[in-house]
Amino acid sequence: MTQPPSQQPPQGGFGAPQEPPQGSPQPPQTPPPPQPGYGYPQTPGQAPGQAPGYGYPQQPGPYNQPQQPGPYAQQPGPYAQQPGPYNQPTQPGFGYPQQQYPGAPGPGGPGGGGKSSKRKPALIIGAAAVALLVIGGGISIAMSGSGDDKEPVAEKSGDAEPSNSPAVNEGDGNGDGREVDDDLNAGRKAGEAKVLWLQKNDVDLPRNGSDVYGPWVVGDTVVKGMYRTVSGYSVADGKQKWTVKLPAELCAAPSQPTTDGKIVIGVENGTTDTADCADLQMIDLNTGKVGWKKSIKKNGIGDILSDISLAISGDTVAVGRIGNSSAYRVSDGKELFGNQPGDCQPFAFAGGPKLIAASNCRTDDVDNPQQQIQELDPVTGKPRWTYQAKRGWEIDRVYSVSPLVVSLKQDKQWGILALNENGTRRSGLVSDKGDKFETDCGNAFAAFGNSLDGCTGVAADANTFYMSTAPESSGTASTNKVVAFDLNTGKSKWKAAAPAGRTMKPLRMDGGNVLLHVKAGYDGGGGIATLAPTGGTPQMVLKHPASTAEIENSFYNSKIVYAGGRSFIASGRVSARNDEEELKTKTMMAFGN
């Protein structure tokens, strides 16, 4: 094994949200320039409402009214109980990072995985164990505040240069994809899918292992990145099609590539413990051809590049980190924009059909943060609208970009807010008393090297938000439900139970249905199912064989992707006690009919 990296990555997880306070967006303002010294970490709270156990709903928090252009003035919220984070949109803002928690590894859903930093403790929030409490039967969020700091001036990076450092191996069809052992399908029953292939690790990893980035499916290729390689495999047989050898460790990746299969990843700028996640590398995932490579130019001495987050929207890749941000054109590496004017600055982004930014605003009290969420023009970086959170609430995740559904936290409180297309408040989700929820989002806090998006356990269509509950023991097995919320009212519409003795979680929407992953049990395989937008019983579309359930459950913090009638399960992190075990570790598996 090679030199150990830092600690293992944390997991993410949530419980029941609180009903958010009212508020409305306001047009972007241009606050005074910020003072130096952005980005001091805040101490994040635990899951909301936790007492002995997580998941009890919190009372609705207050929402702020829309503000006029100018300094942020917090309006009193209507709710007297626990404050909620939902406020109105405001000007662009700066962001203070959150403090990490020491804990166990656990990258999130497909796409970016948290970097195993050599200079900081890993975050701890287990997707399977942490449920936010909702007190009083509600999920609430509130936001509002004012910023009085200057923001850093963006500096343009140099022109992109063609990459010549990574080595590309086109592959000859005999890579590390492995033929399926006969016994893997020997016990397959009628109606069960086939095991198409099973891979084992062939990468020499650091002593503490490595996070896995992806998998991404592009055409007939499934791609994952790990340590110092990014590799593409045939979806049909798992054989390696190409490999990109990186000069240093892969440290960041967006949750999704562009629609034509291009991606920009973060690579450390050296191989020592002091290296930063400061280099960007474009790769065409269809062919494994490397494109431009460039270093992220620091916006002054306070620009911390030890951890970054990446998100792609259209032809733009946005780079977030503590107190600074920048964006580049995916196709040619041209810098598009840098820091925002004013007292607030984006620290993380969510991509897809829209570019959503979470910003932190400079205040005189780092223990009482001011944050906001914005939609940015992906070409110019100009805010289309700004919604300011109630003071003290922090933007945690973006569960859906369109429709926009946002998770916020304040100490032990957790809230989920739905916004309209123009950034005005749509609703705050309210859960039934006693419901506990769970999502898998990777690192606990987006400010430390993890994108805002990429969560599993959630999905949304135009008018409904779907979320999985935390597993509950039922005899020798566990089971759970998917709860549907009306995005216009915030109230729950229906609950659908997982198959007996199984747990399930939403992956995404598939046409008009919710696409689900059903987890394997001790006596049966997992699979892919759909759930109608009206609820009911999940319908299996790909049933994994019971004979391989043990293998299916062996993947650590598994990442699941369903594409082209095939399901892919990849380990979220690979590690072993020695080199021999390392090479026997199963890393990815594919099922199909």
Secondary structure, DSSP 8 states (H G I E B T S, - for coil): -B---S-----------B-------B---------S-----B----STT-SSSS--------------SSS------S--SS--B-----S-B----B----------SSS------SSS------TTT-----GGG-B--B------------------EE--SSEEE---S-SS-----HHHHHT--TT--EEEEEEE--S--BTT-EEEEEEEEETTEEEEEETTEEEEEETTT--EEEEEE-SS-EEE--SS--TTSEEEEEE-SSSSTT--S-EEEEEETTT--EEEEEE---SSTT---SS-EEEEETTEEEEEETTEEEEEETTT--EEE-S-SSSEEEEEEE-SSSEEEEEEE--S-TTS-EEEEEEE-TTT--EEEEEE--TT-EEEEEEETTTEEEEEEETTEEEEEEE-TTS-EEEE-B--TT--B--B-SSS-TTTT--S---BSEEE-SSEEEEEB--EEETTEEE-EEEEEETTT-BEEEEEE-STT--EEEEEEETTEEEEEE--BTTB--EEEEEETTEEEEEEEEE--GGGHHHHTTSTT-EEEEETTEEEEE-SEE--SSHHHHHH-EEEEEEE-
